[in-house]
């Protein structure tokens, strides 16, 4: 019997008395995350019996990662499952859960977890009122739809939110999928997700922006230049935090930052606003960490506030118009 089912019964939680030894799993949203989670649950000994997915990409991914699993409408997936995995976009999740509740699809004794980082347990309230055990299990990992996604789940941290009595079930499911659970309070869920978006999604944008600027500067292979630099910078940031900061802002080099802004306004005006925003926040953090003295940081902040941006009268605007 899988550990998740043992924990359900040991804790006295809702579970159908005639439930099979393995959990019958239904995946709603066989996308980049849902199909990988389904494959991990299958590898752990559970039985993925149905999935839903509207796009051709979801169908292809399900065929590859969940072979033989039928694609059905969401309500039929719920009807077939002991454990329902909800892996749909954040904005769709509330309406999906509520809609299934309105049609009477949920039933007492089921387990359900969603993989959204932005939501906690509140979004599952309509299912919980129907007797469903609710969990929020978010893999803190990026999934692009590539074959290596399945490997990335192994050892991935999972942000777990649950009622205290259900926590053993949540943690066991994560461990069965090969993840590492850590608890996130319901009230902290939004900040937790904003932190991950800042660190992962915005990082991709930052790297792509740097690569584009290098191409504009005539560098044919930006990745070759950036890979060692960014790898070292990431290591510094993770190990040392603000103490790992290097570069002109950390030195208070107002002239260099001003030159960058002049060059960007002339050669890549669409990049000025992003540079200003990051330089300002870097300056603020350097000041707070004591990396910069107040008399060193003030001129930088004055420079960054002096109209460099896209608005009328800004340097970027003047360059674009001239």
DRENNU-313452 format. One record per residue (C-alpha): residue in one letter; z negated, y, x negated. Coordinates in steps of 0.5 Angstrom, whole numbers, plus 500, padded with zeros to 3 digits. Layout:
BEGIN
AZYX;...
***
This chain:
BEGIN
X500500500;X502507497;X496511495;X498517500;X497512506;X490509503;X488516502;X490518509;X486512512;X480513507;X479520509;X479519516;X485523517;X490522523;X494515522;X498511527;X494504527;X500500527;X504504521;X507500516;X505499509;X510504506;X511511509;X517512513;X520519510;X525524514;X528529510;X530536514;X534539509;X538535504;X539540499;X538542492;X530541493;X530536499;X534530496;X531530490;X524530493;X527524497;X529520491;X522521488;X519519494;X523513495;X522511487;X515511489;X515506494;X516510501;X522508505;X527514506;X530513513;X533519515;X536526513;X539532515;X544537512;X549541515;X553543509;X558538505;X554539499;X548537502;X552531505;X555529497;X548530494;X545526500;X550520498;X548521491;X541521491;X539518498;X544512498;X545509505;X540514508;X544516515;X544524516;X542525523;X540532527;X533534525;X529532532;X532525530;X529525523;X522527526;X523521531;X524516525;X519518520;X511518519;X512523513;X517529515;X519533509;X521540511;X526543505;X530549508;X530556506;X524560507;X527565513;X529558517;X522554516;X518558522;X523557527;X525550525;X518548526;X517552532;X523549535;X521542534;X514543537;X518546543;X522540544;X516535543;X519532537;X512532533;X507527535;X500526533;X499522526;X505524523;X504528516;X509534514;X510538508;X514543506;X517545499;X517553500;X513557495;X513563500;X509560506;X503556506;X500552512;X500558517;X508556518;X506549520;X501551526;X506549531;X506542528;X499542527;X497543534;X501537536;X497533532;X501533525;X497533518;X500539515;X501540507;X505545503;X507542497;X512547492;X515544486;X514550481;X521548478;X528551479;X534546482;X541548481;X544542484;X546539478;X544531476;X539533471;X535536477;X532529479;X529529472;X526536472;X521534478;X518529473;X512533470;X513539474;X507543477;X506543484;X503549488;X499545493;X496548499;X492544504;X486544509;X480541504;X480534508;X487533506;X487535499;X487528497;X493526501;X497532498;X495531491;X497524491;X503525494;X505530488;X503525483;X507519487;X513524486;X511525478;X509532479;X502535477;X498538483;X495545482;X491548488;X494555491;X489558497;X493560503;X491567502;X494567495;X501564497;X505570497;X503573490;X504566487;X511566490;X512573487;X510571481;X514565480;X520569482;X519574477;X518569472;X524565474;X529568478;X529575475;X529572468;X536569470;X538576472;X535579465;X539574461;X546574464;X545582464;X544581456;X550577455;X554581459;X552587455;X553583449;X560581451;X562589452;X559590445;X565585443;X560579442;X564573444;X559568444;X553571447;X549565448;X549563441;X546570439;X541570445;X538563445;X534563439;X532570440;X530569447;X527562446;X522565441;X521571446;X519566451;X514562447;X511569444;X510571452;X507564454;X502564448;X500571447;X502575453;X502582452;X500581444;X507578443;X511584445;X516587440;X521592440;X522599440;X517600446;X512597443;X513601437;X513608441;X520609438;X523614443;X529616440;X531609440;X530608447;X533615448;X539612444;X540606449;X540610455;X545615452;X550608450;X548605457;X550611461;X557611457;X559604456;X555600462;X552605467;X550600472;X545597467;X541604466;X537603472;X535596470;X533598463;X529604465;X525599470;X524594465;X522599459;X517603464;X514597466;X514595459;X511601457;X505601462;X503594460;X503596452;X499602454;X494597458;X494592453;X492597447;X499596444;X501603445;X496609444;X496614450;X500619445;X505614444;X506612451;X507619454;X513621451;X516614453;X514615460;X517622460;X523620458;X524614463;X522619468;X527624466;X533623471;X536617468;X538612473;X544613479;X542619483;X545625483;X544629477;X542623473;X545622466;X549615468;X551619474;X554625470;X557620465;X561616471;X563623474;X565626467;
***
